[in-house]
Amino acid sequence: MRPESTDPNEKTEPRVMVIGTDEVSAKELASLLTEAGVEIAMVYDGSNLRKCSRSLPSAVVIEEKAGQGGWEVSSQIRRKSNVPIILLGNSNSEVAWVKAAAYGVDCYMARPFGSRELAARIKTLVRRYGGTVREFVDNANEVEKV
């Protein structure tokens, strides 16, 4: 983990963990975010969350169909950390937004969405949490495989 700066005026890009539906999807999403000025710390599909690094991301972006379900992945991450979570889904219904809140998701974004909007939401959530994020994984073996 890189040392954190104590200079409040220093601009640093958020480090984001991307959890995609599959490796190709995760890499495409990571590329989209990189182009929008977001640093990608890790890229995973939801099936190998157990192997995730102890490195603390600034935020997590999860596709709804990741692993056995982005909802469950979100819930597992929320039980371990208060890292900002953005869930990308296909429904623009009120039910999806309410379900996202129940699973501990900070922001639900329905497709289609723009990369700049996603990057702006990530940066807003990271700024709002402002260094209060708890450790993401206390023990890598405690995270259940999804």
C-alpha positions in Angstrom: 0.0 0.0 0.0 1.4 3.4 -0.9 1.9 6.0 1.8 -0.9 8.5 2.1 0.0 12.2 1.7 -0.6 14.6 4.6 -1.0 17.6 2.2 -4.7 18.4 1.9 -4.1 20.3 -1.3 -2.4 17.5 -3.1 -4.6 16.0 -5.8 -4.5 12.3 -6.0 -6.6 10.1 -8.3 -8.8 7.5 -6.5 -7.7 3.9 -6.7 -10.6 1.7 -7.8 -11.2 -2.0 -7.6 -13.2 -3.2 -10.5 -15.3 -6.3 -10.2 -16.7 -7.2 -13.6 -19.0 -9.9 -14.9 -16.0 -11.7 -16.4 -12.3 -10.8 -17.1 -13.1 -9.2 -20.4 -15.8 -7.1 -19.0 -13.7 -6.0 -16.0 -10.8 -5.0 -18.3 -13.1 -3.0 -20.5 -14.5 -1.2 -17.5 -11.0 -0.6 -16.2 -10.0 0.8 -19.5 -13.0 3.1 -19.6 -12.2 4.4 -16.1 -8.5 4.8 -16.9 -9.4 7.0 -19.9 -11.6 9.1 -17.5 -8.6 9.7 -15.2 -9.3 7.1 -12.5 -6.4 4.8 -11.3 -7.3 1.1 -11.3 -5.8 -0.6 -8.3 -7.1 -4.1 -9.1 -9.3 -5.9 -11.6 -11.2 -9.0 -10.6 -14.3 -10.9 -11.6 -16.6 -11.6 -8.7 -15.6 -15.3 -8.5 -12.1 -14.6 -7.1 -12.9 -12.0 -4.5 -11.2 -14.4 -2.0 -7.9 -13.8 -3.6 -8.1 -10.0 -3.4 -5.2 -8.1 -2.1 -5.0 -6.5 1.4 -4.4 -3.2 -0.4 -7.2 -0.8 0.3 -9.0 0.7 -2.7 -10.6 4.2 -2.6 -13.8 2.7 -4.1 -15.2 -0.4 -5.6 -17.1 -0.6 -8.9 -19.1 -3.8 -9.3 -21.2 -5.0 -12.3 -24.6 -6.4 -11.3 -23.9 -9.8 -12.8 -20.4 -10.2 -11.3 -19.6 -13.6 -9.9 -22.7 -15.1 -8.5 -24.3 -11.7 -8.3 -23.1 -8.1 -7.8 -25.6 -7.8 -5.0 -24.0 -10.5 -2.9 -20.5 -9.3 -3.7 -21.6 -5.8 -2.5 -23.0 -7.3 0.7 -19.8 -9.2 1.4 -17.6 -6.2 0.9 -19.9 -4.0 3.1 -19.6 -6.5 5.9 -15.8 -6.1 5.8 -15.5 -2.4 5.0 -17.1 1.0 4.5 -15.3 1.5 1.2 -17.6 3.4 -1.3 -19.4 0.9 -3.6 -20.9 1.7 -7.0 -23.0 -1.0 -8.6 -23.6 -0.9 -12.3 -26.9 -2.5 -13.4 -29.4 -2.6 -16.2 -32.6 -1.5 -14.4 -33.6 2.1 -13.9 -36.5 1.2 -11.6 -37.0 2.4 -8.1 -36.9 -1.3 -6.9 -33.2 -1.5 -8.1 -32.3 1.6 -6.2 -33.9 0.4 -3.0 -32.3 -3.0 -3.3 -28.9 -1.4 -3.8 -29.3 0.6 -0.6 -30.4 -2.6 1.3 -27.2 -4.3 0.1 -25.0 -1.5 1.3 -24.4 0.1 -2.1 -23.6 3.8 -2.1 -24.5 4.5 -5.7 -26.5 2.5 -8.2 -26.0 3.5 -11.9 -28.2 2.1 -14.6 -26.9 1.5 -18.1 -26.3 3.4 -20.3 -24.0 5.8 -18.4 -21.0 7.9 -19.5 -17.5 7.3 -18.3 -17.2 10.9 -17.1 -20.3 10.5 -15.0 -19.0 7.3 -13.5 -15.6 8.9 -12.8 -17.3 12.0 -11.2 -19.5 9.8 -9.0 -16.4 7.8 -7.9 -14.5 11.0 -7.1 -17.4 12.5 -5.2 -17.8 9.4 -3.0 -14.1 9.2 -2.3 -14.0 12.9 -1.4 -17.1 12.4 0.9 -15.6 9.4 2.7 -12.3 11.4 3.0 -10.0 8.8 4.5 -12.5 7.2 6.9 -12.5 3.9 5.0 -12.0 0.9 7.3 -9.6 -1.9 6.3 -11.0 -3.7 3.2 -9.9 -7.2 4.1 -8.9 -8.0 7.7 -7.9 -11.5 6.7 -8.0 -12.7 3.1 -9.3 -16.1 4.3 -12.3 -14.5 6.0 -13.8 -13.3 2.7 -16.2 -15.9 1.4 -15.9 -17.0 -2.2 -18.8 -15.7 -4.2 
